[in-house]
Amino acid sequence: MTKDIDHLTEFQYGALEEIGNIGMENAVTSLSKMLNHDIKVNIPKLNLEKIENVPQHVGGAETIVLGLLVRMEGDLQGYVVMLFPIDSAKTICQIITGEEDVDLTDDMNSSLMNEIANILAGTYVRSLADFLKVSLTISTPYSIHDMTGAILDQILVEMSQQVEHSLLLDTEFIVEDNRINGSILTLYDTQSLELLIQRIDEMTGSGV
């Protein structure tokens, strides 16, 4: 039976939020160990948004950002997308490398941001797989400097327009008193999002 994704129950929504919080907390713990920096994260309420409404939540469709993209494959199909304002991405590199004038396009900083994406997305997806008892893998991350709208359009093309919603976590990372804003999007094709909700219902005995 097709789930009405636009009208989730309070319990289903709460379960999705808990999955997101656990995944992100585990991801930040892994990143802290890798970078040898104490990193904290503030995560406001999760939003399940129609894909066309996402840009207005992350600064607007024409805002230039650094997008870090990871394809998710296995029992669920989709993308984990990390969008950082350019200033925030530069701050991350400055903290780690000590550079004052950061060029996000040079090989060192590009590799650094991709490795951060690999750790964040990898740990997040493992937490998701463990919670739902599904099999998931991720691709090698890649980065894009572009407008938010253009990045999302590219993903829609790659997914053959089979995505209607995004799970959106606006995050604030705190590293050495620096506050770094970013948005973590998890985009599933329609079938995968329905399967995710179904697995939540099966695990809790709350099938609807």
Sequence and secondary structure as in RCSB ss.txt:
>XXXX:A:sequence
MTKDIDHLTEFQYGALEEIGNIGMENAVTSLSKMLNHDIKVNIPKLNLEKIENVPQHVGGAETIVLGLLVRMEGD
LQGYVVMLFPIDSAKTICQIITGEEDVDLTDDMNSSLMNEIANILAGTYVRSLADFLKVSLTISTPYSIHDMTGA
ILDQILVEMSQQVEHSLLLDTEFIVEDNRINGSILTLYDTQSLELLIQRIDEMTGSGV
>XXXX:A:secstr
    GGG  HHHHHHHHHHHHHHHHHHHHHHHHHHTS EEEE    EEEEGGGHHHHTT TT EEEEEEEEEEES
S EEEEEEEEHHHHHHHHHHHH  SS  TTSHHHHHHHHHHHHHHHHHHHHHHHHHHT  EEE   EEEEEEHHH
HHHHHHHHTTT   EEEEEEEEEEETTEEEEEEEEEEE HHHHHHHHHHHHHHHT   
